[in-house]
Amino acid sequence: MSVLVAFSVTPIGVGEDVGEMVAEAVRVVRASGLPNRTDAMFTTVEGEDLDQVMAVVKEAVAAVEARCGRVSLVLKADIREGGMGRLEAKVATVERYLA
């Protein structure tokens, strides 16, 4: 099985400059050892099962929550049979069509 989860954790009630707190969530994801990618809106993590990926998301939320009292979590998941590597393969497919 392959699970892709794109998520965004936003600190609430701490003003507009939230980059330092969001970095705590990204730090957790990168330390997990799972394939991941961060862009301006989301961090996407790939794992072999939903429990594995959701544990990383939960820890990332806790890291931000420790710095403020309230967080917003937006999450989207793609769960399917098959092997890993879809984090890169899905983008490569689109790029191939664009070429």
Backbone as XML, in Angstrom:
<?xml version="1.0"?>
<chain id="A" units="angstrom">
  <residue number="1" name="MET">
    <atom name="N" x="0.840" y="-1.177" z="0.000"/>
    <atom name="CA" x="0.000" y="0.000" z="0.000"/>
    <atom name="C" x="0.886" y="1.241" z="0.000"/>
  </residue>
  <residue number="2" name="SER">
    <atom name="N" x="0.355" y="2.309" z="-0.554"/>
    <atom name="CA" x="1.045" y="3.595" z="-0.574"/>
    <atom name="C" x="0.075" y="4.666" z="-0.107"/>
  </residue>
  <residue number="3" name="VAL">
    <atom name="N" x="0.530" y="5.512" z="0.790"/>
    <atom name="CA" x="-0.291" y="6.592" z="1.328"/>
    <atom name="C" x="0.432" y="7.912" z="1.122"/>
  </residue>
  <residue number="4" name="LEU">
    <atom name="N" x="-0.240" y="8.845" z="0.471"/>
    <atom name="CA" x="0.249" y="10.219" z="0.362"/>
    <atom name="C" x="-0.678" y="11.091" z="1.193"/>
  </residue>
  <residue number="5" name="VAL">
    <atom name="N" x="-0.108" y="11.892" z="2.068"/>
    <atom name="CA" x="-0.890" y="12.843" z="2.852"/>
    <atom name="C" x="-0.279" y="14.216" z="2.666"/>
  </residue>
  <residue number="6" name="ALA">
    <atom name="N" x="-1.097" y="15.143" z="2.170"/>
    <atom name="CA" x="-0.709" y="16.546" z="2.075"/>
    <atom name="C" x="-1.400" y="17.263" z="3.221"/>
  </residue>
  <residue number="7" name="PHE">
    <atom name="N" x="-0.626" y="17.988" z="4.012"/>
    <atom name="CA" x="-1.237" y="18.665" z="5.147"/>
    <atom name="C" x="-0.599" y="20.020" z="5.391"/>
  </residue>
  <residue number="8" name="SER">
    <atom name="N" x="-1.362" y="20.845" z="6.072"/>
    <atom name="CA" x="-0.912" y="22.180" z="6.452"/>
    <atom name="C" x="-1.301" y="22.408" z="7.901"/>
  </residue>
  <residue number="9" name="VAL">
    <atom name="N" x="-0.347" y="22.804" z="8.708"/>
    <atom name="CA" x="-0.598" y="23.138" z="10.111"/>
    <atom name="C" x="-0.352" y="24.634" z="10.262"/>
  </residue>
  <residue number="10" name="THR">
    <atom name="N" x="-1.360" y="25.347" z="10.737"/>
    <atom name="CA" x="-1.255" y="26.790" z="10.890"/>
    <atom name="C" x="-1.492" y="27.188" z="12.338"/>
  </residue>
  <residue number="11" name="PRO">
    <atom name="N" x="-0.533" y="27.865" z="12.959"/>
    <atom name="CA" x="-0.762" y="28.387" z="14.310"/>
    <atom name="C" x="-1.837" y="29.475" z="14.266"/>
  </residue>
  <residue number="12" name="ILE">
    <atom name="N" x="-2.721" y="29.483" z="15.226"/>
    <atom name="CA" x="-3.810" y="30.454" z="15.288"/>
    <atom name="C" x="-3.581" y="31.392" z="16.479"/>
  </residue>
  <residue number="13" name="GLY">
    <atom name="N" x="-3.817" y="32.674" z="16.243"/>
    <atom name="CA" x="-3.762" y="33.652" z="17.324"/>
    <atom name="C" x="-2.383" y="34.146" z="17.680"/>
  </residue>
  <residue number="14" name="VAL">
    <atom name="N" x="-1.430" y="33.988" z="16.751"/>
    <atom name="CA" x="-0.059" y="34.411" z="17.048"/>
    <atom name="C" x="0.449" y="35.448" z="16.052"/>
  </residue>
  <residue number="15" name="GLY">
    <atom name="N" x="-0.447" y="36.005" z="15.250"/>
    <atom name="CA" x="-0.040" y="36.994" z="14.266"/>
    <atom name="C" x="0.233" y="36.378" z="12.917"/>
  </residue>
  <residue number="16" name="GLU">
    <atom name="N" x="0.759" y="37.211" z="12.020"/>
    <atom name="CA" x="0.985" y="36.779" z="10.638"/>
    <atom name="C" x="2.300" y="36.045" z="10.433"/>
  </residue>
  <residue number="17" name="ASP">
    <atom name="N" x="3.301" y="36.315" z="11.233"/>
    <atom name="CA" x="4.621" y="35.707" z="11.058"/>
    <atom name="C" x="4.658" y="34.353" z="11.768"/>
  </residue>
  <residue number="18" name="VAL">
    <atom name="N" x="4.282" y="33.294" z="11.032"/>
    <atom name="CA" x="4.179" y="31.965" z="11.631"/>
    <atom name="C" x="5.243" y="30.994" z="11.118"/>
  </residue>
  <residue number="19" name="GLY">
    <atom name="N" x="6.141" y="31.493" z="10.276"/>
    <atom name="CA" x="7.142" y="30.620" z="9.650"/>
    <atom name="C" x="7.985" y="29.830" z="10.626"/>
  </residue>
  <residue number="20" name="GLU">
    <atom name="N" x="8.369" y="30.443" z="11.721"/>
    <atom name="CA" x="9.212" y="29.739" z="12.700"/>
    <atom name="C" x="8.466" y="28.559" z="13.315"/>
  </residue>
  <residue number="21" name="MET">
    <atom name="N" x="7.176" y="28.739" z="13.603"/>
    <atom name="CA" x="6.390" y="27.651" z="14.188"/>
    <atom name="C" x="6.065" y="26.574" z="13.159"/>
  </residue>
  <residue number="22" name="VAL">
    <atom name="N" x="5.779" y="26.976" z="11.929"/>
    <atom name="CA" x="5.532" y="26.002" z="10.870"/>
    <atom name="C" x="6.794" y="25.178" z="10.628"/>
  </residue>
  <residue number="23" name="ALA">
    <atom name="N" x="7.939" y="25.795" z="10.748"/>
    <atom name="CA" x="9.207" y="25.071" z="10.572"/>
    <atom name="C" x="9.336" y="23.918" z="11.565"/>
  </residue>
  <residue number="24" name="GLU">
    <atom name="N" x="8.746" y="24.060" z="12.743"/>
    <atom name="CA" x="8.782" y="22.971" z="13.731"/>
    <atom name="C" x="8.050" y="21.741" z="13.184"/>
  </residue>
  <residue number="25" name="ALA">
    <atom name="N" x="6.924" y="21.955" z="12.505"/>
    <atom name="CA" x="6.188" y="20.842" z="11.894"/>
    <atom name="C" x="7.009" y="20.198" z="10.785"/>
  </residue>
  <residue number="26" name="VAL">
    <atom name="N" x="7.622" y="21.012" z="9.948"/>
    <atom name="CA" x="8.430" y="20.487" z="8.845"/>
    <atom name="C" x="9.637" y="19.725" z="9.397"/>
  </residue>
  <residue number="27" name="ARG">
    <atom name="N" x="10.204" y="20.212" z="10.471"/>
    <atom name="CA" x="11.340" y="19.524" z="11.108"/>
    <atom name="C" x="10.937" y="18.103" z="11.526"/>
  </residue>
  <residue number="28" name="VAL">
    <atom name="N" x="9.756" y="17.956" z="12.087"/>
    <atom name="CA" x="9.255" y="16.635" z="12.497"/>
    <atom name="C" x="9.122" y="15.725" z="11.277"/>
  </residue>
  <residue number="29" name="VAL">
    <atom name="N" x="8.550" y="16.248" z="10.208"/>
    <atom name="CA" x="8.363" y="15.452" z="8.990"/>
    <atom name="C" x="9.709" y="14.997" z="8.441"/>
  </residue>
  <residue number="30" name="ARG">
    <atom name="N" x="10.649" y="15.891" z="8.353"/>
    <atom name="CA" x="11.960" y="15.532" z="7.803"/>
    <atom name="C" x="12.690" y="14.533" z="8.691"/>
  </residue>
  <residue number="31" name="ALA">
    <atom name="N" x="12.519" y="14.644" z="9.993"/>
    <atom name="CA" x="13.161" y="13.705" z="10.920"/>
    <atom name="C" x="12.531" y="12.313" z="10.848"/>
  </residue>
  <residue number="32" name="SER">
    <atom name="N" x="11.327" y="12.224" z="10.305"/>
    <atom name="CA" x="10.639" y="10.930" z="10.234"/>
    <atom name="C" x="11.329" y="9.948" z="9.297"/>
  </residue>
  <residue number="33" name="GLY">
    <atom name="N" x="12.084" y="10.462" z="8.347"/>
    <atom name="CA" x="12.737" y="9.596" z="7.375"/>
    <atom name="C" x="11.841" y="9.192" z="6.212"/>
  </residue>
  <residue number="34" name="LEU">
    <atom name="N" x="10.564" y="9.580" z="6.252"/>
    <atom name="CA" x="9.657" y="9.263" z="5.153"/>
    <atom name="C" x="9.874" y="10.243" z="3.999"/>
  </residue>
  <residue number="35" name="PRO">
    <atom name="N" x="9.641" y="9.803" z="2.773"/>
    <atom name="CA" x="9.735" y="10.732" z="1.645"/>
    <atom name="C" x="8.761" y="11.890" z="1.866"/>
  </residue>
  <residue number="36" name="ASN">
    <atom name="N" x="9.203" y="13.110" z="1.589"/>
    <atom name="CA" x="8.348" y="14.274" z="1.818"/>
    <atom name="C" x="8.764" y="15.415" z="0.914"/>
  </residue>
  <residue number="37" name="ARG">
    <atom name="N" x="7.853" y="16.365" z="0.795"/>
    <atom name="CA" x="8.103" y="17.575" z="0.008"/>
    <atom name="C" x="7.296" y="18.697" z="0.645"/>
  </residue>
  <residue number="38" name="THR">
    <atom name="N" x="7.915" y="19.859" z="0.794"/>
    <atom name="CA" x="7.228" y="21.031" z="1.334"/>
    <atom name="C" x="7.197" y="22.113" z="0.268"/>
  </residue>
  <residue number="39" name="ASP">
    <atom name="N" x="6.014" y="22.713" z="0.079"/>
    <atom name="CA" x="5.902" y="23.857" z="-0.819"/>
    <atom name="C" x="5.260" y="25.007" z="-0.043"/>
  </residue>
  <residue number="40" name="ALA">
    <atom name="N" x="4.816" y="26.023" z="-0.727"/>
    <atom name="CA" x="4.305" y="27.222" z="-0.065"/>
    <atom name="C" x="3.013" y="26.978" z="0.716"/>
  </residue>
  <residue number="41" name="MET">
    <atom name="N" x="2.273" y="25.936" z="0.377"/>
    <atom name="CA" x="0.971" y="25.718" z="0.991"/>
    <atom name="C" x="0.866" y="24.445" z="1.831"/>
  </residue>
  <residue number="42" name="PHE">
    <atom name="N" x="1.571" y="23.384" z="1.444"/>
    <atom name="CA" x="1.419" y="22.084" z="2.093"/>
    <atom name="C" x="2.757" y="21.367" z="2.230"/>
  </residue>
  <residue number="43" name="THR">
    <atom name="N" x="2.770" y="20.408" z="3.126"/>
    <atom name="CA" x="3.839" y="19.423" z="3.200"/>
    <atom name="C" x="3.197" y="18.086" z="2.864"/>
  </residue>
  <residue number="44" name="THR">
    <atom name="N" x="3.804" y="17.352" z="1.944"/>
    <atom name="CA" x="3.286" y="16.041" z="1.553"/>
    <atom name="C" x="4.249" y="14.980" z="2.057"/>
  </residue>
  <residue number="45" name="VAL">
    <atom name="N" x="3.677" y="13.939" z="2.644"/>
    <atom name="CA" x="4.451" y="12.831" z="3.211"/>
    <atom name="C" x="3.948" y="11.544" z="2.583"/>
  </residue>
  <residue number="46" name="GLU">
    <atom name="N" x="4.877" y="10.627" z="2.281"/>
    <atom name="CA" x="4.514" y="9.329" z="1.723"/>
    <atom name="C" x="4.945" y="8.223" z="2.670"/>
  </residue>
  <residue number="47" name="GLY">
    <atom name="N" x="4.054" y="7.262" z="2.866"/>
    <atom name="CA" x="4.376" y="6.121" z="3.715"/>
    <atom name="C" x="3.702" y="4.864" z="3.217"/>
  </residue>
  <residue number="48" name="GLU">
    <atom name="N" x="3.961" y="3.773" z="3.909"/>
    <atom name="CA" x="3.433" y="2.473" z="3.503"/>
    <atom name="C" x="2.047" y="2.187" z="4.048"/>
  </residue>
  <residue number="49" name="ASP">
    <atom name="N" x="1.614" y="2.899" z="5.100"/>
    <atom name="CA" x="0.255" y="2.725" z="5.595"/>
    <atom name="C" x="-0.207" y="4.001" z="6.292"/>
  </residue>
  <residue number="50" name="LEU">
    <atom name="N" x="-1.508" y="4.105" z="6.451"/>
    <atom name="CA" x="-2.101" y="5.312" z="6.989"/>
    <atom name="C" x="-1.648" y="5.599" z="8.419"/>
  </residue>
  <residue number="51" name="ASP">
    <atom name="N" x="-1.537" y="4.568" z="9.234"/>
    <atom name="CA" x="-1.097" y="4.773" z="10.622"/>
    <atom name="C" x="0.288" y="5.400" z="10.687"/>
  </residue>
  <residue number="52" name="GLN">
    <atom name="N" x="1.191" y="4.929" z="9.842"/>
    <atom name="CA" x="2.563" y="5.439" z="9.815"/>
    <atom name="C" x="2.587" y="6.931" z="9.480"/>
  </residue>
  <residue number="53" name="VAL">
    <atom name="N" x="1.850" y="7.319" z="8.449"/>
    <atom name="CA" x="1.854" y="8.711" z="8.014"/>
    <atom name="C" x="1.107" y="9.591" z="9.016"/>
  </residue>
  <residue number="54" name="MET">
    <atom name="N" x="-0.015" y="9.116" z="9.510"/>
    <atom name="CA" x="-0.791" y="9.924" z="10.451"/>
    <atom name="C" x="-0.045" y="10.125" z="11.769"/>
  </residue>
  <residue number="55" name="ALA">
    <atom name="N" x="0.808" y="9.204" z="12.148"/>
    <atom name="CA" x="1.628" y="9.393" z="13.347"/>
    <atom name="C" x="2.565" y="10.585" z="13.161"/>
  </residue>
  <residue number="56" name="VAL">
    <atom name="N" x="3.106" y="10.738" z="11.964"/>
    <atom name="CA" x="3.982" y="11.878" z="11.663"/>
    <atom name="C" x="3.179" y="13.177" z="11.672"/>
  </residue>
  <residue number="57" name="VAL">
    <atom name="N" x="1.998" y="13.157" z="11.074"/>
    <atom name="CA" x="1.147" y="14.346" z="11.075"/>
    <atom name="C" x="0.790" y="14.733" z="12.501"/>
  </residue>
  <residue number="58" name="LYS">
    <atom name="N" x="0.423" y="13.769" z="13.309"/>
    <atom name="CA" x="0.058" y="14.032" z="14.705"/>
    <atom name="C" x="1.220" y="14.665" z="15.466"/>
  </residue>
  <residue number="59" name="GLU">
    <atom name="N" x="2.416" y="14.140" z="15.263"/>
    <atom name="CA" x="3.594" y="14.691" z="15.931"/>
    <atom name="C" x="3.901" y="16.112" z="15.435"/>
  </residue>
  <residue number="60" name="ALA">
    <atom name="N" x="3.713" y="16.351" z="14.142"/>
    <atom name="CA" x="3.939" y="17.688" z="13.579"/>
    <atom name="C" x="2.953" y="18.694" z="14.167"/>
  </residue>
  <residue number="61" name="VAL">
    <atom name="N" x="1.698" y="18.301" z="14.296"/>
    <atom name="CA" x="0.690" y="19.171" z="14.908"/>
    <atom name="C" x="1.068" y="19.465" z="16.358"/>
  </residue>
  <residue number="62" name="ALA">
    <atom name="N" x="1.484" y="18.447" z="17.083"/>
    <atom name="CA" x="1.871" y="18.634" z="18.492"/>
    <atom name="C" x="3.046" y="19.592" z="18.627"/>
  </residue>
  <residue number="63" name="ALA">
    <atom name="N" x="3.974" y="19.547" z="17.679"/>
    <atom name="CA" x="5.143" y="20.437" z="17.733"/>
    <atom name="C" x="4.724" y="21.895" z="17.593"/>
  </residue>
  <residue number="64" name="VAL">
    <atom name="N" x="3.749" y="22.161" z="16.737"/>
    <atom name="CA" x="3.255" y="23.533" z="16.576"/>
    <atom name="C" x="2.391" y="23.918" z="17.772"/>
  </residue>
  <residue number="65" name="GLU">
    <atom name="N" x="1.557" y="23.013" z="18.190"/>
    <atom name="CA" x="0.665" y="23.269" z="19.322"/>
    <atom name="C" x="1.444" y="23.589" z="20.598"/>
  </residue>
  <residue number="66" name="ALA">
    <atom name="N" x="2.623" y="23.023" z="20.726"/>
    <atom name="CA" x="3.460" y="23.302" z="21.898"/>
    <atom name="C" x="3.918" y="24.755" z="21.946"/>
  </residue>
  <residue number="67" name="ARG">
    <atom name="N" x="3.927" y="25.411" z="20.783"/>
    <atom name="CA" x="4.373" y="26.801" z="20.690"/>
    <atom name="C" x="3.222" y="27.800" z="20.737"/>
  </residue>
  <residue number="68" name="CYS">
    <atom name="N" x="1.989" y="27.330" z="20.576"/>
    <atom name="CA" x="0.810" y="28.193" z="20.650"/>
    <atom name="C" x="-0.357" y="27.344" z="21.148"/>
  </residue>
  <residue number="69" name="GLY">
    <atom name="N" x="-1.410" y="27.952" z="21.539"/>
    <atom name="CA" x="-2.510" y="27.202" z="22.134"/>
    <atom name="C" x="-3.522" y="26.646" z="21.162"/>
  </residue>
  <residue number="70" name="ARG">
    <atom name="N" x="-3.433" y="27.042" z="19.888"/>
    <atom name="CA" x="-4.455" y="26.639" z="18.927"/>
    <atom name="C" x="-3.838" y="26.492" z="17.546"/>
  </residue>
  <residue number="71" name="VAL">
    <atom name="N" x="-4.229" y="25.429" z="16.824"/>
    <atom name="CA" x="-3.740" y="25.214" z="15.468"/>
    <atom name="C" x="-4.894" y="24.832" z="14.551"/>
  </residue>
  <residue number="72" name="SER">
    <atom name="N" x="-4.716" y="25.115" z="13.282"/>
    <atom name="CA" x="-5.631" y="24.667" z="12.232"/>
    <atom name="C" x="-4.902" y="23.601" z="11.423"/>
  </residue>
  <residue number="73" name="LEU">
    <atom name="N" x="-5.586" y="22.503" z="11.140"/>
    <atom name="CA" x="-5.012" y="21.421" z="10.344"/>
    <atom name="C" x="-5.885" y="21.190" z="9.116"/>
  </residue>
  <residue number="74" name="VAL">
    <atom name="N" x="-5.264" y="21.267" z="7.931"/>
    <atom name="CA" x="-5.920" y="20.921" z="6.669"/>
    <atom name="C" x="-5.181" y="19.696" z="6.142"/>
  </residue>
  <residue number="75" name="LEU">
    <atom name="N" x="-5.939" y="18.676" z="5.739"/>
    <atom name="CA" x="-5.316" y="17.413" z="5.344"/>
    <atom name="C" x="-6.051" y="16.802" z="4.156"/>
  </residue>
  <residue number="76" name="LYS">
    <atom name="N" x="-5.275" y="16.267" z="3.229"/>
    <atom name="CA" x="-5.823" y="15.527" z="2.099"/>
    <atom name="C" x="-4.984" y="14.266" z="1.934"/>
  </residue>
  <residue number="77" name="ALA">
    <atom name="N" x="-5.653" y="13.114" z="1.736"/>
    <atom name="CA" x="-4.931" y="11.845" z="1.639"/>
    <atom name="C" x="-5.295" y="11.095" z="0.367"/>
  </residue>
  <residue number="78" name="ASP">
    <atom name="N" x="-4.308" y="10.385" z="-0.179"/>
    <atom name="CA" x="-4.493" y="9.488" z="-1.322"/>
    <atom name="C" x="-3.964" y="8.133" z="-0.879"/>
  </residue>
  <residue number="79" name="ILE">
    <atom name="N" x="-4.863" y="7.179" z="-0.730"/>
    <atom name="CA" x="-4.520" y="5.855" z="-0.199"/>
    <atom name="C" x="-4.836" y="4.827" z="-1.277"/>
  </residue>
  <residue number="80" name="ARG">
    <atom name="N" x="-3.832" y="4.043" z="-1.662"/>
    <atom name="CA" x="-4.087" y="3.051" z="-2.703"/>
    <atom name="C" x="-3.125" y="1.885" z="-2.609"/>
  </residue>
  <residue number="81" name="GLU">
    <atom name="N" x="-3.546" y="0.791" z="-3.213"/>
    <atom name="CA" x="-2.682" y="-0.372" z="-3.315"/>
    <atom name="C" x="-1.512" y="-0.031" z="-4.229"/>
  </residue>
  <residue number="82" name="GLY">
    <atom name="N" x="-0.408" y="-0.670" z="-4.014"/>
    <atom name="CA" x="0.761" y="-0.437" z="-4.854"/>
    <atom name="C" x="1.935" y="0.009" z="-4.023"/>
  </residue>
  <residue number="83" name="GLY">
    <atom name="N" x="3.040" y="0.168" z="-4.679"/>
    <atom name="CA" x="4.280" y="0.471" z="-3.993"/>
    <atom name="C" x="4.508" y="1.947" z="-3.754"/>
  </residue>
  <residue number="84" name="MET">
    <atom name="N" x="5.592" y="2.191" z="-3.093"/>
    <atom name="CA" x="6.003" y="3.551" z="-2.776"/>
    <atom name="C" x="6.544" y="4.228" z="-4.034"/>
  </residue>
  <residue number="85" name="GLY">
    <atom name="N" x="6.837" y="5.516" z="-3.897"/>
    <atom name="CA" x="7.444" y="6.278" z="-4.980"/>
    <atom name="C" x="6.465" y="7.173" z="-5.712"/>
  </residue>
  <residue number="86" name="ARG">
    <atom name="N" x="5.225" y="7.227" z="-5.246"/>
    <atom name="CA" x="4.235" y="8.042" z="-5.947"/>
    <atom name="C" x="4.450" y="9.530" z="-5.732"/>
  </residue>
  <residue number="87" name="LEU">
    <atom name="N" x="5.139" y="9.915" z="-4.669"/>
    <atom name="CA" x="5.413" y="11.329" z="-4.428"/>
    <atom name="C" x="6.147" y="11.931" z="-5.631"/>
  </residue>
  <residue number="88" name="GLU">
    <atom name="N" x="7.080" y="11.198" z="-6.165"/>
    <atom name="CA" x="7.825" y="11.647" z="-7.336"/>
    <atom name="C" x="7.127" y="11.262" z="-8.635"/>
  </residue>
  <residue number="89" name="ALA">
    <atom name="N" x="6.546" y="10.073" z="-8.684"/>
    <atom name="CA" x="5.975" y="9.558" z="-9.930"/>
    <atom name="C" x="4.787" y="10.379" z="-10.412"/>
  </residue>
  <residue number="90" name="LYS">
    <atom name="N" x="3.950" y="10.834" z="-9.485"/>
    <atom name="CA" x="2.773" y="11.602" z="-9.896"/>
    <atom name="C" x="3.172" y="12.920" z="-10.549"/>
  </residue>
  <residue number="91" name="VAL">
    <atom name="N" x="4.182" y="13.564" z="-10.016"/>
    <atom name="CA" x="4.667" y="14.811" z="-10.595"/>
    <atom name="C" x="5.330" y="14.535" z="-11.942"/>
  </residue>
  <residue number="92" name="ALA">
    <atom name="N" x="6.098" y="13.464" z="-12.022"/>
    <atom name="CA" x="6.773" y="13.119" z="-13.280"/>
    <atom name="C" x="5.771" y="12.852" z="-14.388"/>
  </residue>
  <residue number="93" name="THR">
    <atom name="N" x="4.645" y="12.236" z="-14.060"/>
    <atom name="CA" x="3.620" y="11.979" z="-15.071"/>
    <atom name="C" x="3.075" y="13.284" z="-15.638"/>
  </residue>
  <residue number="94" name="VAL">
    <atom name="N" x="2.763" y="14.218" z="-14.782"/>
    <atom name="CA" x="2.252" y="15.520" z="-15.241"/>
    <atom name="C" x="3.305" y="16.225" z="-16.088"/>
  </residue>
  <residue number="95" name="GLU">
    <atom name="N" x="4.560" y="16.206" z="-15.639"/>
    <atom name="CA" x="5.629" y="16.862" z="-16.391"/>
    <atom name="C" x="5.795" y="16.226" z="-17.764"/>
  </residue>
  <residue number="96" name="ARG">
    <atom name="N" x="5.630" y="14.911" z="-17.841"/>
    <atom name="CA" x="5.743" y="14.226" z="-19.131"/>
    <atom name="C" x="4.659" y="14.724" z="-20.098"/>
  </residue>
  <residue number="97" name="TYR">
    <atom name="N" x="3.458" y="14.920" z="-19.605"/>
    <atom name="CA" x="2.381" y="15.447" z="-20.459"/>
    <atom name="C" x="2.613" y="16.894" z="-20.842"/>
  </residue>
  <residue number="98" name="LEU">
    <atom name="N" x="3.289" y="17.635" z="-20.012"/>
    <atom name="CA" x="3.570" y="19.038" z="-20.308"/>
    <atom name="C" x="4.676" y="19.208" z="-21.343"/>
  </residue>
  <residue number="99" name="ALA">
    <atom name="N" x="5.551" y="18.204" z="-21.456"/>
    <atom name="CA" x="6.700" y="18.286" z="-22.370"/>
    <atom name="C" x="6.294" y="18.212" z="-23.824"/>
  </residue>
</chain>
